[in-house]
Amino acid sequence: MKKLFALLITTAVYSSVTAQDIKTAETYFTNKEYDKAKTAIDNALNGNFNSDPRAWIWKHKIYQTVGKTASPAAATAILFSGFEALKKGISLPKGDEAAILVLGLNINEGFNNYYITFINNGSALMNAEDNSNALANFKNALAVSAYFYEKKLITTELDTMLTFYAGYTAMKADKINDAVYYFKKIGDAGAYGTDLQIAYGWLCNYYLTDKKDAATARLYCEKGLKFYASDEYLRSKKNEVERVSGNMNAFFNSYEDVIASGKATFTDYLSYGAELYDYLYVDNKATTDKAVRQTRLFEVLSKAYELKPGSAETNYILGMSHTSNALELDTELKKTTAPEAQKSKMKTERDASVQKSITHLEIATSLYGAKTSLAANDKNHYKTSLQQLVNLYKFTANKEKQAATEEKLKGL
């Protein structure tokens, strides 16, 4: 009997201590001694009375307050613990009553405060380029959003912009798995909104470059282009997909579609011309379609030149295209057994291509040479233009210009 009595006393004392911990936490909180309040409420919940919804609601109230005074990065885990505590508290029997008693406000307002704080902290961290901690906050905001949806407080399951920012900060933080996860949620849902083309472009590039999966890359490029038809990055990635797949008709048709739409820009014509040049004269992939592609090459490059005659790159590609055409004609002329009249016509055509090449390469070298600094690619084009001009001047027996150009080459 004495042992039983002692046990009852011990139990009563323990219950009193645990209950006192909640009261102690409340007292510390009222006195604005928030760190002590946090320790006290943790002690209360470590006891056998953690089924008391009041303790969990108090943990939320204390942790939310502590989190609001911490830096955005330090607050992340504290605030999420507070959010989980509020969920736990109202899920217990009489949890709603305890929440109203402790908080004295609408329960949903407490959840909404977490949602807004996580977004604000995530945005501040993202702007400070602390992308890892920004991602953690956006993940927490998404957890709150998911809870809202589960409780039927909102009707939209996918929080598009939050999901985008989670993917974006993951991308910036080199957290590839997270970036894929969040961007795929957007891409698979066919989401559309400000800046979401970044997600589609990133997915297209990821599957093309990292996963070597052209089919999936094409899927996301096409989804993105459905909403962002004029996005140059998406279009370039779609073209790259087709090139890698060896589907050259689809590749070139993508440029033709833009031209047919009436929305083609100088860049579209120049890029198309550059691709045709590589196809015809660098990769030498043209077979049965060579004549058609050559005709189209000069058409699109001429349009690019018309739109921007002062473009060094346009003049460079035009000059090199005419040189390549002249070389082919010269080779054919040396082999042909055609009648003299036909040979004369071929010679005239060859010489015309030579002169056109000289004209455009001279413009290109003048434009490149006038720049105070050149990117690596432009330096290569400048040097190649000069080398090609030396050959052309030699072919046309223009010794004066040949010598002057050779001097320029020595100075590079």
C-alpha positions as CSV (number, residue, x, y, z in Angstrom):
1,M,0.0,0.0,0.0
2,K,2.9,2.4,0.9
3,K,4.5,1.7,-2.5
4,L,1.2,2.3,-4.4
5,F,0.7,5.6,-2.4
6,A,4.3,6.7,-3.3
7,L,3.7,5.8,-7.0
8,L,0.5,7.9,-7.0
9,I,2.3,10.8,-5.4
10,T,5.1,10.5,-8.0
11,T,2.6,10.4,-10.9
12,A,0.8,13.5,-9.6
13,V,4.0,15.4,-9.2
14,Y,5.1,14.4,-12.7
15,S,1.7,15.6,-14.1
16,S,2.1,18.8,-12.2
17,V,5.6,19.4,-13.5
18,T,4.5,18.8,-17.1
19,A,1.5,21.0,-16.8
20,Q,3.7,23.6,-15.1
21,D,6.1,23.4,-18.1
22,I,3.3,24.7,-20.4
23,K,2.4,27.4,-17.9
24,T,6.1,28.2,-17.5
25,A,6.4,28.5,-21.3
26,E,3.4,30.8,-21.4
27,T,4.9,33.0,-18.6
28,Y,8.2,33.3,-20.4
29,F,6.4,34.1,-23.6
30,T,4.3,36.8,-21.9
31,N,7.6,38.3,-20.5
32,K,9.1,38.1,-24.1
33,E,11.8,35.7,-22.9
34,Y,11.3,33.7,-26.1
35,D,14.3,31.4,-25.9
36,K,13.3,30.3,-22.4
37,A,9.8,29.8,-23.6
38,K,11.0,27.6,-26.4
39,T,13.0,25.4,-24.0
40,A,10.1,25.2,-21.6
41,I,7.6,24.1,-24.3
42,D,10.0,21.6,-25.7
43,N,10.3,20.1,-22.1
44,A,6.6,19.9,-21.9
45,L,6.3,18.0,-25.2
46,N,9.1,15.6,-24.2
47,G,6.9,14.3,-21.4
48,N,4.0,11.9,-21.4
49,F,1.5,14.7,-22.0
50,N,2.4,15.5,-25.6
51,S,-1.1,14.5,-26.5
52,D,-2.3,17.8,-25.0
53,P,-3.3,20.0,-27.9
54,R,-2.5,23.1,-25.9
55,A,1.2,22.2,-25.7
56,W,1.4,21.9,-29.5
57,I,-0.5,25.1,-30.1
58,W,1.8,26.9,-27.7
59,K,4.8,25.5,-29.5
60,H,3.4,26.9,-32.7
61,K,2.9,30.3,-31.1
62,I,6.4,30.4,-29.6
63,Y,8.3,29.0,-32.6
64,Q,6.5,31.4,-35.0
65,T,7.5,34.3,-32.8
66,V,11.1,33.1,-32.5
67,G,11.3,32.5,-36.2
68,K,10.2,36.0,-37.0
69,T,13.0,37.5,-35.1
70,A,15.7,35.2,-36.7
71,S,17.4,35.7,-40.0
72,P,15.5,34.2,-43.0
73,A,18.1,31.4,-43.3
74,A,18.1,30.5,-39.5
75,A,14.3,30.8,-39.3
76,T,13.6,28.1,-41.9
77,A,13.7,25.0,-39.6
78,I,12.2,26.9,-36.6
79,L,9.2,28.1,-38.6
80,F,8.6,24.7,-40.2
81,S,8.6,23.1,-36.7
82,G,6.0,25.7,-35.7
83,F,3.9,24.9,-38.7
84,E,4.0,21.2,-38.0
85,A,3.2,21.9,-34.3
86,L,0.0,23.8,-35.4
87,K,-1.0,21.0,-37.6
88,K,-0.4,18.5,-34.9
89,G,-2.3,20.5,-32.3
90,I,-5.5,21.0,-34.2
91,S,-5.5,17.3,-35.3
92,L,-5.8,16.2,-31.7
93,P,-9.2,15.9,-29.9
94,K,-10.4,19.4,-28.9
95,G,-7.5,20.8,-30.9
96,D,-9.7,23.6,-32.5
97,E,-10.9,24.7,-29.0
98,A,-7.3,24.7,-27.7
99,A,-6.2,26.8,-30.7
100,I,-8.9,29.4,-30.2
101,L,-8.1,29.4,-26.5
102,V,-4.4,29.9,-27.0
103,L,-4.4,32.0,-30.1
104,G,-7.6,33.9,-29.9
105,L,-7.9,34.1,-33.7
106,N,-9.0,32.2,-36.7
107,I,-6.8,29.1,-37.0
108,N,-6.4,29.5,-40.8
109,E,-4.8,32.8,-40.2
110,G,-1.9,31.1,-38.4
111,F,-1.3,28.8,-41.4
112,N,-1.5,31.7,-43.8
113,N,1.1,33.6,-41.8
114,Y,3.5,30.7,-42.3
115,Y,2.7,30.6,-46.0
116,I,3.4,34.3,-46.4
117,T,6.6,34.3,-44.2
118,F,8.1,31.3,-46.1
119,I,7.5,33.1,-49.4
120,N,8.9,36.4,-48.2
121,N,12.0,34.7,-46.7
122,G,12.5,32.6,-49.7
123,S,12.3,35.7,-52.0
124,A,14.8,37.6,-49.8
125,L,17.2,34.7,-49.8
126,M,16.9,34.2,-53.5
127,N,17.6,37.9,-54.1
128,A,20.6,37.5,-51.9
129,E,21.7,34.5,-54.1
130,D,21.4,32.2,-51.1
131,N,19.6,29.7,-53.3
132,S,19.9,26.6,-51.1
133,N,18.1,28.3,-48.2
134,A,15.7,30.0,-50.6
135,L,14.8,26.5,-51.9
136,A,14.2,25.3,-48.4
137,N,11.7,28.1,-47.8
138,F,9.9,27.6,-51.0
139,K,9.6,23.9,-50.2
140,N,8.0,24.8,-46.9
141,A,5.6,27.2,-48.5
142,L,4.6,24.4,-50.9
143,A,4.0,22.2,-47.9
144,V,1.6,24.8,-46.5
145,S,-0.1,25.1,-49.9
146,A,-0.5,21.3,-50.0
147,Y,-2.1,21.4,-46.6
148,F,-4.5,24.1,-47.7
149,Y,-5.5,22.0,-50.7
150,E,-5.9,18.9,-48.5
151,K,-8.2,20.8,-46.2
152,K,-10.1,22.1,-49.2
153,L,-9.2,25.7,-48.3
154,I,-8.0,26.3,-51.9
155,T,-9.1,24.6,-55.1
156,T,-5.8,24.6,-57.1
157,E,-3.5,21.7,-56.3
158,L,-0.4,23.0,-58.2
159,D,0.9,26.3,-56.9
160,T,2.5,27.2,-60.2
161,M,4.7,30.1,-59.3
162,L,6.0,28.6,-56.0
163,T,6.8,25.4,-57.8
164,F,8.7,27.4,-60.4
165,Y,10.7,29.3,-57.8
166,A,11.5,26.0,-56.1
167,G,12.8,24.7,-59.4
168,Y,14.6,27.9,-60.2
169,T,16.5,28.1,-56.9
170,A,17.3,24.4,-57.1
171,M,18.7,25.0,-60.6
172,K,20.8,27.9,-59.3
173,A,22.0,25.9,-56.3
174,D,22.9,23.0,-58.6
175,K,20.5,20.7,-56.9
176,I,19.7,18.8,-60.1
177,N,17.2,16.3,-58.7
178,D,15.1,19.0,-57.1
179,A,15.2,21.1,-60.2
180,V,14.0,18.2,-62.3
181,Y,11.3,17.3,-59.8
182,Y,9.8,20.8,-59.6
183,F,10.3,21.8,-63.3
184,K,8.7,18.5,-64.3
185,K,5.7,19.2,-62.2
186,I,5.2,22.4,-64.2
187,G,6.1,20.9,-67.5
188,D,3.9,17.8,-67.1
189,A,1.0,20.0,-66.0
190,G,1.4,22.3,-69.1
191,A,1.6,25.2,-66.8
192,Y,1.9,28.7,-68.2
193,G,2.8,32.0,-66.6
194,T,5.5,34.7,-66.2
195,D,9.0,33.3,-66.7
196,L,7.9,29.6,-66.8
197,Q,9.6,29.3,-70.2
198,I,12.8,29.0,-68.1
199,A,11.5,25.7,-66.8
200,Y,10.7,24.3,-70.2
201,G,14.0,25.4,-71.6
202,W,15.9,24.0,-68.7
203,L,14.1,20.6,-69.0
204,C,14.7,20.5,-72.7
205,N,18.4,21.2,-72.3
206,Y,18.7,18.8,-69.3
207,Y,17.1,15.8,-71.2
208,L,19.1,16.6,-74.3
209,T,22.5,17.3,-72.8
210,D,22.6,15.3,-69.5
211,K,20.2,12.4,-70.2
212,K,20.9,12.1,-73.9
213,D,17.1,11.6,-74.3
214,A,16.1,13.6,-77.4
215,A,12.5,12.3,-77.4
216,T,11.8,13.7,-73.9
217,A,13.8,16.9,-74.7
218,R,11.6,17.4,-77.8
219,L,8.4,16.9,-75.6
220,Y,9.3,19.7,-73.3
221,C,10.5,22.0,-76.0
222,E,7.2,21.6,-77.9
223,K,5.2,22.1,-74.7
224,G,7.1,25.3,-74.0
225,L,6.8,26.5,-77.6
226,K,3.0,26.0,-77.4
227,F,2.9,28.9,-74.9
228,Y,6.1,30.8,-75.8
229,A,6.2,30.5,-79.6
230,S,8.7,33.3,-80.0
231,D,11.2,32.2,-77.3
232,E,14.5,32.0,-79.0
233,Y,16.1,29.7,-76.5
234,L,13.3,27.2,-76.7
235,R,13.4,27.4,-80.5
236,S,17.2,26.9,-80.5
237,K,16.9,23.9,-78.2
238,K,14.2,22.4,-80.4
239,N,16.4,22.8,-83.4
240,E,19.3,21.2,-81.5
241,V,17.0,18.2,-80.7
242,E,16.2,17.8,-84.3
243,R,19.8,18.1,-85.4
244,V,21.0,15.5,-82.8
245,S,18.2,13.2,-84.0
246,G,19.3,13.6,-87.6
247,N,15.9,14.8,-88.6
248,M,17.2,17.6,-90.9
249,N,13.9,18.2,-92.6
250,A,12.2,18.9,-89.3
251,F,15.2,21.0,-88.3
252,F,15.1,23.2,-91.3
253,N,11.3,23.3,-91.4
254,S,11.3,24.9,-87.9
255,Y,13.0,27.9,-89.5
256,E,10.7,27.8,-92.5
257,D,7.7,27.9,-90.1
258,V,9.0,31.0,-88.4
259,I,9.6,32.7,-91.7
260,A,6.1,31.7,-93.0
261,S,4.6,33.2,-89.8
262,G,5.8,36.6,-90.8
263,K,7.5,37.0,-87.4
264,A,11.1,36.1,-88.5
265,T,13.8,38.5,-87.3
266,F,17.3,39.2,-88.5
267,T,18.6,36.6,-86.1
268,D,16.2,33.9,-87.5
269,Y,17.5,34.5,-91.1
270,L,21.2,34.6,-90.0
271,S,20.8,31.5,-87.8
272,Y,19.1,29.6,-90.6
273,G,21.8,30.6,-93.1
274,A,24.5,29.6,-90.7
275,E,22.9,26.2,-90.3
276,L,22.5,25.7,-94.0
277,Y,26.1,26.7,-94.5
278,D,27.3,24.0,-92.0
279,Y,25.0,21.4,-93.6
280,L,26.2,22.1,-97.1
281,Y,29.9,22.9,-96.7
282,V,31.1,21.9,-93.2
283,D,29.3,18.7,-92.4
284,N,28.7,17.9,-96.1
285,K,25.5,16.1,-95.2
286,A,23.6,17.3,-98.3
287,T,22.9,14.7,-100.9
288,T,19.7,14.7,-103.0
289,D,18.6,18.0,-101.5
290,K,21.9,19.9,-102.2
291,A,20.7,22.2,-105.0
292,V,17.5,23.2,-103.1
293,R,19.4,23.9,-99.9
294,Q,22.1,26.0,-101.8
295,T,19.4,28.1,-103.3
296,R,17.7,28.6,-100.0
297,L,21.1,29.4,-98.3
298,F,21.6,32.5,-100.5
299,E,18.0,33.5,-100.2
300,V,18.0,33.6,-96.4
301,L,21.5,35.1,-96.1
302,S,20.5,37.8,-98.6
303,K,17.5,38.6,-96.4
304,A,19.7,38.8,-93.3
305,Y,22.1,41.2,-95.2
306,E,19.1,43.3,-96.3
307,L,17.9,43.6,-92.7
308,K,21.4,44.3,-91.3
309,P,24.1,45.0,-93.9
310,G,26.5,46.1,-91.1
311,S,26.6,42.7,-89.6
312,A,30.1,41.2,-89.7
313,E,28.9,37.7,-89.2
314,T,26.4,37.9,-92.0
315,N,29.0,39.2,-94.4
316,Y,31.4,36.5,-93.2
317,I,29.0,33.6,-93.8
318,L,27.9,35.1,-97.1
319,G,31.5,35.5,-98.2
320,M,32.4,32.0,-97.2
321,S,29.3,30.6,-98.9
322,H,30.2,32.3,-102.2
323,T,33.8,31.0,-101.8
324,S,32.5,27.4,-101.3
325,N,30.3,27.8,-104.3
326,A,33.1,29.1,-106.4
327,L,35.4,26.2,-105.4
328,E,32.8,23.7,-106.4
329,L,32.2,25.4,-109.7
330,D,36.0,25.5,-110.3
331,T,36.4,21.8,-109.5
332,E,33.5,21.0,-111.8
333,L,34.9,23.2,-114.5
334,K,38.3,21.4,-114.4
335,K,36.6,18.0,-114.8
336,T,33.9,18.8,-117.3
337,T,33.9,17.7,-120.9
338,A,31.0,20.0,-121.7
339,P,31.0,22.2,-124.8
340,E,33.0,25.4,-124.7
341,A,29.8,27.5,-124.4
342,Q,28.8,25.6,-121.3
343,K,32.3,26.0,-119.9
344,S,32.2,29.7,-120.5
345,K,28.9,30.0,-118.6
346,M,30.4,28.0,-115.7
347,K,33.5,30.2,-115.7
348,T,31.3,33.4,-115.6
349,E,29.3,32.0,-112.7
350,R,32.5,31.0,-110.8
351,D,34.1,34.4,-111.3
352,A,30.9,36.1,-110.1
353,S,30.9,34.0,-106.9
354,V,34.6,34.9,-106.4
355,Q,33.8,38.6,-106.7
356,K,30.8,38.4,-104.4
357,S,32.9,36.5,-101.8
358,I,35.6,39.2,-102.0
359,T,33.0,41.9,-101.5
360,H,31.5,40.4,-98.4
361,L,34.7,39.2,-96.8
362,E,36.2,42.7,-97.3
363,I,33.2,44.1,-95.4
364,A,33.5,41.5,-92.7
365,T,37.3,42.1,-92.2
366,S,36.6,45.8,-92.1
367,L,33.9,45.4,-89.4
368,Y,35.9,43.0,-87.3
369,G,39.0,45.0,-87.6
370,A,37.2,48.2,-86.4
371,K,36.3,46.6,-83.1
372,T,38.5,47.3,-80.1
373,S,38.0,43.7,-78.8
374,L,36.8,40.5,-80.3
375,A,35.2,37.4,-78.8
376,A,37.1,34.1,-79.5
377,N,34.6,33.2,-82.3
378,D,34.8,36.6,-83.9
379,K,38.6,36.4,-83.8
380,N,38.5,33.1,-85.7
381,H,36.1,34.5,-88.3
382,Y,38.3,37.6,-88.7
383,K,41.4,35.4,-89.3
384,T,39.6,33.0,-91.6
385,S,38.2,35.9,-93.6
386,L,41.7,37.4,-94.1
387,Q,43.2,34.0,-95.1
388,Q,40.4,33.4,-97.6
389,L,40.9,36.9,-99.0
390,V,44.6,36.1,-99.6
391,N,43.5,33.0,-101.6
392,L,41.0,35.0,-103.6
393,Y,43.4,37.9,-104.3
394,K,45.9,35.3,-105.5
395,F,43.2,33.7,-107.7
396,T,42.3,37.1,-109.2
397,A,46.0,38.1,-109.5
398,N,45.5,41.1,-107.2
399,K,49.1,41.2,-105.8
400,E,48.8,44.5,-104.1
401,K,45.8,43.5,-102.0
402,Q,47.2,40.1,-101.4
403,A,50.4,41.5,-99.9
404,A,48.5,44.0,-97.8
405,T,46.2,41.3,-96.4
406,E,49.2,39.0,-95.7
407,E,50.6,41.8,-93.6
408,K,47.4,42.1,-91.6
409,L,47.6,38.4,-91.0
410,K,51.1,38.7,-89.6
411,G,49.8,41.2,-87.1
412,L,47.2,38.9,-85.6
